[in-house]
Amino acid sequence: MLKSEKINIFNKSIKEKISVGIDFIFSSQRLYFYVLDYNDKYVLLRQEDDFSLDGYSVTKISYIKKISCEYFKINEINKKLGLADKIVNPGVD
């Protein structure tokens, strides 16, 4: 997956406050996150796990094998629960 494609998905997740599914190069399990911010090498993520926010993660963009933000029912549920309102960038440089 091209870096430009990843960045397009980062921007969509930030703008619409929707979760993304990420496959990392070092894991066979798909994990779900909200993208908070990114720069040219790293991305700041907030992990989503069963209708709750479960910590932050900073990872290299190059470690992301595949990322998608298809329609996930979880986004609709999280918005109804008010979870999407809690997605804020902590302002890390």
C-alpha positions in Angstrom: 0.0 0.0 0.0 1.4 3.4 -1.0 2.1 6.0 1.7 -0.1 8.5 -0.1 -3.0 6.0 0.2 -2.4 5.7 3.9 -2.3 9.4 4.4 -5.6 9.8 2.6 -7.2 7.4 5.0 -5.5 9.2 8.0 -7.1 12.4 6.9 -10.5 10.8 6.5 -10.3 9.3 9.9 -9.3 12.6 11.5 -11.9 14.7 9.7 -14.8 12.3 10.2 -13.8 10.8 13.5 -14.1 7.3 12.2 -12.1 4.2 13.2 -9.8 2.5 10.8 -8.7 -1.2 10.6 -5.0 -1.6 10.5 -2.9 -4.7 9.6 0.7 -4.3 10.8 3.7 -6.0 9.2 4.6 -7.7 12.5 1.1 -9.0 13.4 -1.6 -11.2 11.8 -4.3 -9.6 13.8 -6.3 -6.6 12.5 -6.6 -3.8 15.1 -8.9 -0.8 15.2 -7.9 2.8 15.9 -8.8 6.4 15.6 -6.1 8.4 13.8 -5.3 11.5 15.9 -2.3 13.0 14.0 0.6 12.1 11.8 3.8 13.5 10.3 6.0 12.2 7.5 7.2 9.2 9.5 4.8 8.5 12.4 1.2 8.2 13.2 -0.5 8.8 16.5 -3.4 6.5 17.1 -6.1 5.9 19.8 -7.0 2.3 20.1 -10.7 1.3 20.0 -11.7 -2.0 21.7 -15.3 -3.1 22.2 -16.9 0.3 22.5 -14.1 1.8 24.6 -10.9 3.8 24.0 -7.9 1.8 25.1 -4.8 3.9 25.1 -2.6 5.6 22.6 -0.1 4.2 20.1 2.7 5.8 18.1 3.9 3.8 15.2 5.9 4.2 12.0 3.8 4.6 9.0 6.0 2.1 7.2 4.9 -0.6 9.8 1.3 -0.4 8.4 0.8 -3.1 5.8 -2.8 -2.2 5.1 -5.3 0.3 6.4 -8.9 0.7 5.6 -11.8 2.8 6.7 -14.7 1.0 5.1 -18.1 1.4 6.8 -17.8 -0.2 10.2 -21.0 -0.5 12.2 -18.8 0.3 15.2 -18.5 3.9 14.1 -22.3 4.3 14.1 -22.5 2.8 17.6 -19.6 4.8 19.0 -21.2 8.0 17.8 -24.5 7.1 19.5 -22.6 6.3 22.7 -20.8 9.6 22.5 -17.4 7.9 22.2 -16.6 9.8 19.0 -16.8 13.1 21.0 -14.0 11.8 23.2 -11.6 11.5 20.3 -9.3 14.4 20.8 -5.7 15.1 19.8 -3.7 15.4 23.0 -1.4 17.9 21.3 1.8 16.0 21.3 4.7 17.5 19.2 
